[in-house]
Amino acid sequence: MSLFIQKFGGTSVGSIDRIIHVANIIQETIQAGHQVVVVVSAMSGETDRLIQLAEKINAAPQAREYDALLATGECVSAALVAMALQQRGLPAISLNGIQAQIETTAAHTRARITYVGEKISQLLLEKKIPIVTGFQGVNAKGDLTTLGRGGSDTTAVALAAFLSADECHIFTDVVGVFTADPRIVADAQLLSRITHIEMLALARLGSKVLHAQAAEFAKKHRIPVRILSSFEPGEGTCIHESTGLKNPRVSGIALDKRAIKITIMGITNEAVIAKQLLPALKLADFEIDMMIENHTGSDISVAFVIHVDALQSAQYFSQSIAKTILAREVIIDTDVAKLSLVGLGMKSHAGLAAKIFEALSAEEIIIQLITSTDATISVLVHKAHADRAVQLLHRAFSLMQPHGITLDARSVTD
């Protein structure tokens, strides 16, 4: 008998009919001879509704009360799912973050799970079906805390780790992880398997299939995770360890149209960059994704990429530092998009960047910036060319073949 953690997102529990369908999935798993711990999100749109209610009362509510309010959304879902299972004669019991003994750090609205008590394990010994609220826990003061957006994924993976579950199932509104967005690439393929390293890279690039904190937790604790659809049957995508994978490979392409490029122009000399600009960037309260230094004659500029959510703070920072270092001007470009190849051994594979340049230059798509890690190689292009660039790279790396392409010397140079 296996133990599965099954997490159902907001769209999966978005209506009474869908909750009944979720109960059917859980019942089928139990009838197959497995134990199940269920984690649920708030019903689709409910968290946004609660946020709007808070804003109507107080534009800057205390974090403790804010968490207490937002946590109610998952409580509704958990109770309704438990009722649906009880209607079938199954011994389900709903638990909020406090009842489930999900201990977290003190920080409200952005807490991290530190420990899970024995309550859920005890219920499993009693042959009960725990229905746990995702997204929340309890701090040392006994107050409810929340984990931030996407926190229900993290709850599910954390429970899988602390309960030594055989697998964590993330049920969502897509059938799994694809080689590219099927809305952009008609022959995008469903990946049957992907490594924790690749999934973490995708999550950090903005993939909504699995939250980044959950992907990080799964990688650290080596938790097998399976992405499944609540609405379509199938095996989904299994996220696993990267053991036994020796050759570099490209598995998919991520596209982020929420990138913004900021360029500080007319920097007086290179010493200013090293002594003032770079130290200031390290202390900035926003994340810098890509950066390049350009020299055109005596003119020096530094460009970097941020997420659109950080625009206000990044704009203020850039104008302030430009004045400090006597730079000529700051240019903010919102008409850019970031494409990222995701795979293994990307940084060390000779010729990979050349293949990207070749594929995009064939249709005169200019690469403005390029960076790489072991799991990604990212390029910045004009937003108008982004979709076409994804299609070109998908074809160039033969990603219409399932499971990605394993690279050798010939696959890059041929």
Long-range contacts (C-beta under 8 A, 24 or more apart in sequence): 1-33, 1-34, 1-35, 2-34, 2-35, 2-166, 2-167, 3-34, 3-35, 3-36, 3-37, 3-124, 3-163, 3-164, 3-165, 3-166, 4-29, 4-34, 4-35, 4-36, 4-37, 4-165, 4-166, 4-167, 4-168, 4-169, 5-36, 5-37, 5-38, 5-39, 5-156, 5-157, 5-159, 5-160, 5-163, 5-165, 5-167, 5-168, 5-169, 6-36, 6-37, 6-38, 6-39, 6-156, 6-169, 6-171, 7-38, 7-39, 7-40, 7-41, 7-134, 7-152, 7-153, 7-155, 7-156, 7-168, 7-169, 7-170, 7-171, 8-38, 8-39, 8-40, 8-41, 8-77, 8-81, 8-171, 8-230, 9-41, 9-152, 9-170, 9-171, 9-172, 9-173, 9-230, 10-41, 10-42, 10-43, 10-44, 10-45, 10-46, 10-47, 11-44, 11-172, 11-173, 11-230, 12-41, 12-171, 12-172, 12-173, 12-230, 13-40, 13-41, 13-42, 13-43, 13-44, 13-77, 13-80, 13-81, 14-43, 14-44, 14-45, 15-43, 16-80, 18-230, 19-77, 19-80, 19-81, 19-84, 20-84, 21-230, 21-231, 22-81, 22-84, 22-171, 22-230, 23-81, 23-84, 23-85, 23-87, 23-88, 25-171, 25-230, 26-81, 26-85, 26-90, 26-129, 27-85, 27-88, 27-90, 30-90, 30-129, 35-124, 36-129, 37-120, 37-124, 37-129, 37-130, 37-132, 37-159, 37-163, 37-165, 38-81, 38-92, 38-129, 38-130, 38-131, 38-132, 39-132, 39-133, 39-134, 39-152, 39-155, 39-156, 39-159, 40-74, 40-77, 40-78, 40-81, 40-131, 40-132, 40-133, 40-134, 40-152, 41-73, 41-74, 41-77, 41-134, 41-135, 41-152, 42-73, 42-74, 42-76, 42-77, 42-135, 43-73, 43-76, 43-77, 46-73, 46-76, 47-73, 63-108, 63-109, 64-108, 64-143, 66-108, 66-109, 67-108, 67-109, 67-136, 67-143, 67-144, 67-145, 67-146, 68-143, 68-144, 70-135, 70-146, 71-96, 71-97, 71-133, 71-135, 71-136, 71-144, 71-146, 73-135, 74-133, 74-134, 74-135, 74-136, 74-152, 75-133, 77-133, 78-131, 78-132, 78-133, 79-131, 81-131, 82-129, 82-131, 85-129, 85-131, 90-129, 91-127, 91-128, 91-129, 92-128, 92-129, 92-130, 92-131, 93-123, 93-128, 93-129, 93-130, 93-131, 94-131, 94-132, 94-133, 95-119, 95-120, 95-130, 95-131, 95-132, 95-133, 96-133, 96-136, 96-144, 97-133, 97-136, 97-137, 97-138, 97-144, 97-145, 98-137, 98-138, 98-142, 98-144, 100-130, 100-132, 100-133, 101-138, 102-132, 102-136, 102-137, 102-138, 102-155, 102-158, 102-159, 103-137, 103-138, 103-139, 103-140, 104-137, 104-138, 104-139, 104-145, 104-147, 105-139, 105-145, 106-139, 106-140, 106-141, 106-145, 107-145, 108-143, 108-145, 108-146, 109-145, 109-146, 109-148, 110-146, 110-147, 110-148, 111-137, 111-139, 111-145, 111-146, 111-147, 112-147, 112-213, 113-137, 113-147, 113-154, 113-155, 113-158, 113-217, 115-162, 116-158, 116-159, 116-162, 116-163, 120-159, 120-163, 121-163, 124-163, 132-159, 147-213, 148-213, 149-211, 150-208, 150-211, 150-212, 150-213, 150-214, 151-211, 151-213, 153-210, 153-211, 153-213, 153-214, 154-211, 154-213, 154-214, 154-217, 156-214, 157-214, 157-217, 157-218, 157-221, 157-223, 157-225, 158-217, 160-218, 160-221, 160-223, 160-225, 161-217, 161-221, 161-223, 165-223, 166-224, 167-224, 167-225, 167-226, 168-218, 168-223, 168-224, 168-225, 168-226, 169-225, 169-226, 169-228, 170-209, 170-210, 170-214, 170-225, 170-226, 170-227, 170-228, 171-228, 171-229, 171-230, 172-209, 172-227, 172-228, 172-229, 172-230, 173-229, 173-230, 173-231, 174-209, 174-227, 174-229, 175-228, 175-229, 175-232, 175-234, 175-236, 176-209, 176-227, 176-228, 176-229, 176-234, 176-235, 176-236, 176-237, 177-202, 177-207, 177-209, 177-227, 177-237, 177-239, 177-252, 178-252, 179-251, 179-252, 179-253, 179-394, 179-399, 179-400, 179-404, 180-252, 180-253, 180-255, 180-390, 180-394, 180-399, 181-255, 181-390, 184-255, 184-387, 184-390, 184-391, 185-253, 185-390, 185-391, 185-394, 185-399, 187-394, 187-400, 188-394, 188-399, 188-400, 189-399, 189-400, 189-401, 189-402, 189-403, 190-237, 190-402, 191-237, 191-251, 191-252, 191-402, 191-403, 191-404, 192-235, 192-237, 192-238, 192-402, 192-403, 193-237, 193-238, 193-239, 193-240, 193-403, 194-237, 194-238, 194-239, 194-240, 194-251, 194-252, 195-239, 195-240, 195-241, 195-242, 195-245, 195-344, 196-222, 196-239, 196-240, 196-241, 196-242, 197-242, 197-344, 197-374, 197-375, 198-251, 198-252, 198-342, 198-343, 198-344, 198-375, 199-225, 199-239, 200-375, 201-254, 201-340, 201-342, 201-373, 201-375, 201-376, 202-252, 202-254, 202-342, 205-254, 205-256, 205-338, 205-340, 205-342, 205-376, 206-254, 206-256, 206-258, 207-254, 210-239, 215-239, 242-344, 245-344, 247-345, 247-406, 247-407, 247-408, 248-343, 248-344, 248-345, 248-346, 248-348, 248-349, 248-352, 248-406, 248-407, 249-343, 249-344, 249-345, 249-404, 249-405, 249-406, 249-407, 250-341, 250-342, 250-343, 250-346, 250-352, 250-397, 250-399, 250-404, 250-405, 250-407, 251-342, 251-343, 251-344, 251-399, 251-403, 251-404, 252-341, 252-342, 252-343, 252-399, 252-404, 253-339, 253-340, 253-341, 253-342, 253-390, 253-393, 253-394, 253-399, 254-339, 254-340, 254-342, 255-337, 255-338, 255-339, 255-340, 255-386, 255-387, 255-390, 256-307, 256-337, 256-338, 256-340, 257-337, 257-383, 257-386, 258-307, 258-308, 258-309, 259-289, 259-305, 259-306, 259-307, 259-308, 259-336, 259-337, 259-338, 259-380, 260-305, 260-306, 260-307, 260-308, 260-311, 260-314, 260-332, 260-333, 260-334, 260-336, 261-303, 261-304, 261-305, 261-332, 261-333, 261-336, 261-368, 261-369, 261-380, 262-303, 262-304, 262-305, 262-306, 262-314, 262-315, 262-318, 262-330, 262-331, 262-332, 262-333, 263-301, 263-302, 263-303, 263-330, 263-331, 263-333, 264-301, 264-302, 264-303, 264-318, 264-321, 264-322, 264-325, 264-327, 264-330, 265-299, 265-301, 265-327, 265-328, 265-329, 265-330, 265-331, 266-299, 266-300, 266-301, 266-327, 266-328, 266-329, 267-300, 267-301, 267-302, 267-325, 267-327, 268-300, 268-325, 268-326, 268-327, 269-300, 270-300, 272-325, 272-326, 273-300, 273-302, 276-321, 276-324, 276-325, 277-302, 277-321, 277-325, 280-317, 280-321, 280-324, 284-313, 284-314, 284-317, 285-313, 285-317, 286-310, 286-313, 286-314, 286-317, 289-338, 289-371, 289-378, 290-338, 290-369, 290-370, 290-371, 290-378, 290-380, 291-369, 291-371, 292-369, 303-368, 303-369, 305-336, 305-338, 305-369, 305-380, 308-334, 334-383, 335-382, 335-383, 335-384, 336-368, 336-380, 336-381, 336-382, 336-383, 337-380, 337-381, 337-382, 337-383, 337-386, 337-389, 338-378, 338-379, 338-380, 339-378, 339-379, 339-380, 339-381, 339-386, 339-389, 339-390, 339-393, 340-376, 340-377, 340-378, 340-379, 341-376, 341-377, 341-378, 341-393, 341-397, 342-375, 342-376, 343-375, 343-376, 343-404, 343-407, 344-374, 344-375, 345-374, 345-407, 346-372, 346-373, 346-374, 346-375, 346-376, 346-377, 347-372, 347-373, 347-374, 347-377, 348-374, 349-407, 349-412, 350-412, 351-409, 351-412, 351-413, 352-377, 352-407, 352-412, 353-377, 354-412, 355-396, 355-397, 355-412, 356-393, 356-396, 358-396, 359-392, 359-393, 359-395, 359-396, 360-389, 360-392, 360-393, 362-392, 363-388, 363-392, 365-389, 365-392
